[in-house]
């Protein structure tokens, strides 16, 4: 059984302990795929460059990043550049033969680009164009399985490969948690998410509203609603 470990991109998540655990699993003969986020690092880099990250709210109340051309350039610089390389370097120092990949490598993660998104501004619904984001529809599990069978530990990050209407491809942003889940699903693997919150809250600002279990279809739908709104 493969284990997919996702390290969150928030400042509160310290990867050092997680990487030591990954090294222990690999040493014990377990197959591990490490995935990671990087939202905080992207925002900080934009600010260092004198630019403000842009977040938008959908008509359904979900707040997410709007990835324009400039943000995408920074995204490609930070995610596969510094963050992925740092994790691969740290794993090598732990004795793990790690290989860094993005979703664009070998069509590892691919789907459709969403060049326009529906947003709510000043109480009005609008269409905002120029976005570089997408949804993951396909995972090249064979590529990961080939690496794992050769005793390599893949370290995977977004961006992913987004299909354009003209048949071409563009690197696009995608949710890192969903990327980890897609990888785990394709490999029929266990999934471990390391983040700076203790779970899913009905009210994202109130830890006492954490949902501990979902034993019925209705309860599961409530979890999905809460997760989409976080």
C-alpha positions in Angstrom: 0.0 0.0 0.0 1.2 3.4 -1.0 1.0 6.4 1.4 0.4 9.9 0.0 1.5 12.6 2.5 0.5 16.2 1.8 2.4 19.0 3.6 0.3 22.2 3.8 1.7 25.5 2.6 0.7 27.6 5.6 3.3 29.1 7.8 2.2 27.0 10.8 3.1 23.8 9.1 6.7 22.8 9.8 7.8 20.0 7.4 10.9 18.9 9.4 9.1 16.3 11.5 7.0 15.1 8.6 10.1 14.6 6.5 11.7 12.5 9.2 8.6 10.4 9.4 8.6 10.0 5.6 12.2 8.8 5.8 11.3 6.3 8.4 8.5 4.9 6.3 10.8 4.6 3.3 13.5 3.0 5.3 11.0 0.4 6.5 10.2 -0.4 2.8 7.0 1.6 2.5 6.2 3.4 -0.8 5.5 7.2 -0.2 4.5 10.0 -2.4 5.0 13.5 -0.9 2.8 16.4 -2.1 2.9 20.0 -0.9 1.2 23.3 -1.0 2.7 26.8 -1.0 0.1 29.5 -0.7 1.9 31.4 2.0 5.2 31.4 0.1 3.5 32.6 -3.1 1.8 35.5 -1.3 5.0 36.5 0.5 7.0 36.5 -2.8 4.4 38.6 -4.5 4.5 41.1 -1.6 8.3 41.2 -1.7 8.0 42.1 -5.4 5.7 44.9 -4.5 2.5 43.2 -5.6 -0.6 42.2 -3.7 -2.1 38.7 -4.1 -5.7 38.8 -5.4 -8.4 36.8 -3.7 -12.0 36.6 -5.0 -15.3 35.4 -3.6 -17.5 33.1 -5.6 -21.3 33.6 -5.7 -21.4 30.6 -3.3 -19.3 32.3 -0.7 -16.0 30.4 -1.4 -12.9 32.6 -1.2 -10.0 31.6 -3.4 -7.0 32.9 -5.2 -7.3 34.6 -8.6 -4.2 33.5 -10.5 -3.5 36.1 -13.2 -0.5 36.1 -15.6 1.9 37.7 -13.1 0.8 35.5 -10.2 1.2 32.4 -12.4 4.8 33.4 -13.1 5.5 33.7 -9.4 3.7 30.5 -8.8 5.9 28.6 -11.2 8.9 30.2 -9.7 8.1 29.4 -6.1 6.3 26.0 -6.2 8.6 23.8 -8.4 11.5 26.1 -7.9 12.2 26.9 -4.2 9.6 24.8 -2.3 9.8 21.6 -4.2 13.6 21.8 -4.5 13.9 22.5 -0.7 11.8 19.4 0.1 13.8 17.2 -2.3 17.0 18.5 -0.8 15.8 17.8 2.8 14.7 14.3 1.9 18.1 13.5 0.3 19.7 14.6 3.6 17.4 12.1 5.3 18.7 9.4 3.1 15.6 9.3 0.8 16.2 9.3 -3.0 13.6 11.8 -3.8 12.5 13.1 -7.3 10.8 16.5 -7.7 7.8 16.7 -10.1 5.1 19.1 -11.0 1.8 18.2 -12.5 3.1 19.3 -15.9 5.8 16.6 -15.9 4.8 13.6 -18.0 1.2 14.9 -17.8 1.2 13.8 -14.2 -1.8 16.0 -13.3 -4.0 17.3 -16.0 -7.5 18.7 -16.5 -9.2 21.7 -18.0 -8.2 25.4 -17.6 -10.8 27.8 -16.1 -9.8 31.0 -17.8 -12.8 32.9 -16.4 -14.4 32.6 -13.0 -17.7 33.8 -11.5 -17.1 36.2 -8.7 -19.2 38.4 -6.4 -18.0 42.0 -6.1 -20.0 44.7 -4.2 -22.9 42.3 -4.0 -23.0 41.8 -7.7 -22.2 38.6 -9.7 -19.5 39.2 -12.3 -17.3 37.2 -14.7 -13.6 37.8 -14.1 -11.4 36.7 -17.0 -7.7 36.0 -17.3 -7.5 33.3 -14.6 -4.9 30.5 -14.7 -6.6 27.8 -12.6 -8.0 24.4 -13.3 -9.5 21.2 -12.0 -7.7 17.9 -12.0 -9.3 15.3 -14.2 -6.5 12.8 -14.8 -3.5 11.4 -13.0 -0.6 9.6 -14.7 -0.4 6.9 -12.0 2.0 4.9 -14.2 4.7 7.5 -13.9 4.5 7.5 -10.1 4.4 3.7 -10.0 7.5 3.5 -12.2 9.4 5.8 -9.9 8.2 3.9 -6.8 9.1 0.5 -8.3 12.6 1.9 -8.8 12.9 3.0 -5.2 12.5 6.7 -5.8 10.2 8.9 -3.7 8.2 11.4 -5.8 7.7 14.9 -4.4 4.7 16.4 -6.3 3.5 20.0 -6.5 1.2 22.0 -8.7 0.9 23.6 -11.2 -1.0 21.1 -13.3 -1.4 20.8 -17.1 -4.6 22.7 -18.2 -6.1 21.9 -21.5 -7.1 24.9 -23.6 -10.1 25.0 -26.0 -7.7 25.2 -29.0 -6.2 21.8 -28.0 -3.0 23.2 -26.4 -1.9 23.2 -22.8 -1.1 25.8 -20.2 0.3 25.4 -16.7 -2.4 26.3 -14.2 -2.9 26.6 -10.5 -5.0 23.9 -8.7 -5.9 23.2 -5.1 -3.1 21.3 -3.5 -5.4 19.3 -1.2 -7.4 18.1 -4.2 -4.2 17.3 -6.0 -3.1 15.1 -3.1 -6.5 13.4 -3.0 -6.4 12.8 -6.8 -2.9 11.2 -6.5 -4.1 9.1 -3.6 -7.2 8.0 -5.5 -5.3 7.1 -8.6 -2.8 5.0 -6.6 -5.5 3.5 -4.3 -3.3 4.9 -1.5 -3.7 6.0 2.1 -3.9 9.8 2.4 -2.4 11.9 5.2 -3.0 15.7 5.2 -0.8 17.9 7.4 -2.3 21.3 7.8 -2.6 24.2 10.3 -6.2 23.3 11.3 -7.4 20.3 13.3 -10.2 19.4 10.9 -13.3 20.7 9.0 -15.3 23.3 10.9 -19.0 24.2 10.2 -17.9 27.8 11.1 -14.4 28.3 9.8 -13.7 30.9 12.5 -14.9 28.6 15.4 -12.8 25.5 16.3 -15.6 24.3 18.6 -17.7 23.5 15.4 -15.2 20.9 14.2 -17.0 18.0 12.5 -15.6 14.7 13.9 -17.4 12.2 11.8 -20.0 11.7 9.0 -22.0 8.5 9.5 -24.9 9.2 7.1 -25.2 10.6 3.6 -26.7 13.8 4.9 -23.9 14.3 7.4 -21.3 13.7 4.6 -23.1 16.3 2.4 -22.8 18.7 5.4 -19.0 18.0 5.5 -18.7 18.7 1.8 -20.6 22.0 2.2 -18.4 23.1 5.1 -15.2 22.1 3.2 -16.2 24.0 0.1 -16.9 27.1 2.1 -13.6 27.1 4.0 
